[in-house]
Amino acid sequence: MRYSDNPYMIQEHQIRILPEQAANEQNIKLFISKDKGIDARTIKAIRVLKRSIDARQRTIFVNLKVRLYINELPQDEEFVRTEYQNVEGKPQVIVVGAGPGGLFAALRLIELGLRPIVVERGKNVRDRKVDIAKISREHKVDPESNYSFGEGGAGTFSDGKLTTGIRDIRIRHVFEAFVRFGAPEEILYSGRPHIGTDKLGKVVKNIREDQ
């Protein structure tokens, strides 16, 4: 990269570092300072744009694409926070099912100024946990509340990996919605985005309660 004499600038770099170096922003800053010959004191902020792990060899590396803010701070938010308007009294639209498709259809309808009415045969995510626990503990299956039926759909009790369509340019909006409702921000730049079962239920609950 060619550097400008302008003391205020934004730079982007591709770097390959060890996991312990990628553990926090300060370590990344020190590596870039040494590797790129940039005074660490001038790096006011770092944003990770992409992250992937290379474990093909004995030594594991983390590949990062980072944006540096030299002598300036970011002027924008790290992600677009969609504000959902109050749609009380607006035309109603029936959405069948509170799985991922149904929940995001409802959110999109709100963005368009319509009031979604979500119809779901199963229970909310908190009560589903109780019923699902009974499947393994008591071998009892509630036909209306199980791994398949209920708020959040079948994927709510998976391990939370987000691998479908991650290269689609429209997926950014979906991931930003996940983050808005409690998912970790790292899904926005990770090569293998992962929310985690422990967080996914809370995200689904937040989507319902926020509206």
N, C-alpha and C positions, 0 to 999 in steps of 0.2 A: 504494500500500500504506500502511496506517495503522501507525505505529510505536508500540511500547509503551515505557513508562518502565523496563521490566525490562532491566538491562544485559546479561543472558544470554538469548540468543534465537537462533532459526533463521529466516532469511528466504529466500524464493525470488523471483527476478526474471527477467524476460525482457529481454534486451538485444540490441542490434544494433550490431556494432562492425566495424572494419576488420580484415583478416587479421593485420596486424602487431600489433594490440592483443590478438588472440585467441591469439597465439603462446605465451604462458606465463601462469601464474597471477598473477604479480606485475603484469603489464600489465592483466589483467582486474580485479584488485583496485583498481588506481589509477583505472581508468575508472569502476567502480561507486562508488568513494569520491566522485569528482567529480560523477557523474551523479545519484546518489541522496542525496548529502549525508551520507554515513556516514564517520566517522573511520576511515581505513585501518588505524590501529593497533589498532582493536577487531576487525577481521576476522581471525580466527585460522585459518580454513580456508575453502576454496571447493571445491565439487564441481560439475562440469558434469553436468547431467542429460540435456540434449538439445543437439545441435549440427547445424546445417544451413548450407549455403552458398547465398547468393542471388547468382547471376551473371547476372541478367536484364538488368542495365544495365552501362554502362562501368565504374562503380565497383563492385567486388565487396565484399559484406558477409558477415559470419558472424553467424548468429542463434544465440544461446545461451540456454538456460534454466539458471540456476545456483542453487545453494543456498549461502547464507552462514551461517557459524557465528560469531556475534558474542560475543566474550569467552568462548568455549568451544570445545572440540574435539569432533569426531565421536566418538560412543560406539559406533558400529557399523562393520563392514567395508564397503568400497565395493561389494562384491558377495558373494553367498552362495557360500562355498567348500564344495562337496559333498565329504564324506569317504566314499570307497568302502571298504566293509568287506571283510575277508578272507573269500572264499567257497570256500576250499579245503574239499573234502569235502561241499559242499552239493549239492542236486539239480542235475543238468546240463540245460541247454537248448541245442539246436543252433540257431545263427544262420548262415544261408547268405548269404555275401557280406560283405566288409569295406569296403563303400562307406559313405557317410554314414548311410544307414538302418541298416545292419548294426552299425556302430560304436556308434551311439547306442542301438540296441536292446540291445546288450551292456551298455552302461553302465547302462541302466535296469534290466536284469535284476540287475545287481550291487546296485543300490540296494534291490531287492526281496529280496535275500538268496539269489539263485540264481546258479549258476555257468555263464556262457555259454561255449560251444565254438564259435568262429567258423571257418567253413569258407570258404576263399577260393581260387579257381583260380589267381590271379595271384601275383606276387612282392611282397615288402615294398616300401615306398615308396623306399628307397634304391636297391635293385636296379632298380626301375622306371625311375628316372632314367637309368640306363645304357642300358636297352633303348629308351627313348623318344628318347634322343640319337642312337641308331643309325638311327632312322626318317628324320631329316632329313639326317644325315651320310652314311649308307651306303645309304639307301633299303631298309633291312631291317626287316621287321615280325615281331616274335615274337607268334604268335597267342595266347599265354597271358600276355603281359606287354606292355601297350601303353597307349594313352590310355584305353581302356575297362576293361581288366581289371587288377586288382591292388589292393593295400592303399590305401584312401582313395577308390577309385572314380574316375570320369571327372573329377570336379571338382577333384581334387588338383592338377592341372596347368593349371587355369584361372587367371584373375587374382585369384581369392580374394574376389570380391564376394559379399556375403550379402544378397540382395534378396528371396528367396522367404519369404513369410510374416512379414516383419519387424514387421507391425502386429498379429500374433497375440500375445495375452498370454502364451502358453506359450513363446514364442521366447526369453524372458529366461533361462529355465533352460538352454536350448541355448547361448546366448551366454556365460553364466557358465561352462559347461563348457569352451567354447573358450578362455576366458581362463585358467581353471585349468590348462590344458594348454599354455599358451604364447602364445596370441593376444594382441594389444595390447588394453588395457582400453578404449580409445576406441571399440571396436565396441559397447560397452554403451550409448553415448549418441549415436553418430553417426547422422545421417539417412540416410547411405549407408555402412553398415558394410562394411569392407574389411580382410581379413586379409593378403592378399598372397601370391603364389606362393612367395616366398622363405621365408615363415614357415609356410605351410599344411602342407608336408611334415613339418616338425618337430613341429607340433601332432599330426598323425596318428601319427607315431612315438611321441610321448609318451603318447598314449592307450593304445597297445599295451604300452609298457614299464612304465607305471605300475601295470598290473593284475597 
